[in-house]
Every structure is written in C-alpha cells, then in structure tokens.
C-alpha cells in the first residue's frame, strides 16, 4: 500500500477499492485550511484511483478524530475559512 502526504493529511489505497485518509495533527486534529486542502487532495487522488470506499482515520496519538475548525483560523472579515 503506497502512502502519500499533503500537509497534515496522509492517504493510501488499500487492496481493492478501499482508500484510507489519516489526519496527523495530534492531539486534536483541528481543521485548518492546510488540513482541508490535504483532505481534498487525498479525496481527489483516491477518486482518480477509482476507490469506492474511503475510511477517515486519525493517527494513534490523537485524542479525537477531529475536534472541528480551529477558531484561530477563522477570518474575522466574513470570508470563507476553507477555500
């Protein structure tokens, strides 16, 4: 199973039609623009590989799969924080 990485996200294609996307921003796996960009890159790559199932995971050191958006990265001017 070959593994690729985009920022804090790694992904791989398991045997057959299963892909795995792993968040690696322990301990809380906050969703930042880098994390979201990595997730989108992973999903694009897995779509190109024609996987049919994607498992979203976190690294073993994380306390949660994802605790949500990092409020420090939310722009105060009303812009979308994930572009």
C-alpha positions in Angstrom: 0.0 0.0 0.0 1.7 3.2 -1.2 1.3 6.2 1.0 1.2 9.9 0.0 1.1 13.0 2.1 -0.3 16.5 1.7 0.5 18.7 4.7 -1.1 17.1 7.8 -3.0 14.5 5.8 -1.8 11.2 4.6 -3.6 8.8 2.3 -3.2 5.5 0.7 -5.1 2.9 -1.3 -5.5 -0.4 0.3 -6.0 -3.5 -1.6 -9.1 -3.4 -3.8 -11.5 -0.5 -3.7 -10.6 0.9 -0.2 -8.7 4.1 0.5 -7.6 5.4 3.9 -7.2 9.1 4.7 -5.4 9.8 8.0 -5.3 13.2 9.9 -2.0 13.7 11.6 -2.4 16.9 13.6 -2.4 15.4 17.1 -3.8 15.7 19.7 -7.0 17.4 18.4 -6.8 17.2 14.6 -8.1 20.7 14.2 -9.5 21.6 10.7 -7.3 24.3 9.3 -7.1 25.4 5.7 -4.0 23.2 5.3 -5.8 20.2 6.7 -8.9 20.8 4.5 -6.6 21.2 1.4 -4.9 18.0 2.3 -8.2 16.2 2.7 -9.4 17.5 -0.7 -6.1 16.4 -2.4 -6.5 13.0 -0.8 -10.1 12.6 -2.0 -9.1 13.7 -5.5 -6.3 11.2 -5.7 -8.4 8.4 -4.4 -11.1 9.3 -6.8 -8.6 9.1 -9.6 -7.5 5.7 -8.3 -11.2 4.7 -8.5 -11.6 3.7 -4.9 -15.2 3.1 -3.8 -14.8 3.3 -0.1 -12.8 5.9 2.0 -12.0 5.4 5.6 -11.3 8.6 7.6 -8.9 8.0 10.4 -6.7 9.8 12.9 -3.2 8.9 14.0 -2.9 6.8 17.1 -1.7 9.8 19.3 -4.8 11.8 18.7 -7.4 12.2 21.4 -10.3 12.6 18.9 -10.8 12.0 15.2 -11.3 15.8 14.7 -12.4 18.4 17.2 -13.6 20.7 14.4 -12.5 24.0 12.9 -9.5 25.8 14.5 -11.2 29.1 15.5 -7.8 30.9 15.3 -8.0 30.3 11.5 -11.5 31.8 11.0 -11.2 35.2 9.3 -12.9 38.0 11.2 -13.9 39.7 7.9 -16.6 37.1 7.0 -14.5 35.3 4.4 -14.9 31.5 4.0 -12.0 30.0 6.0 -11.9 26.9 3.8 -11.2 27.9 0.2 
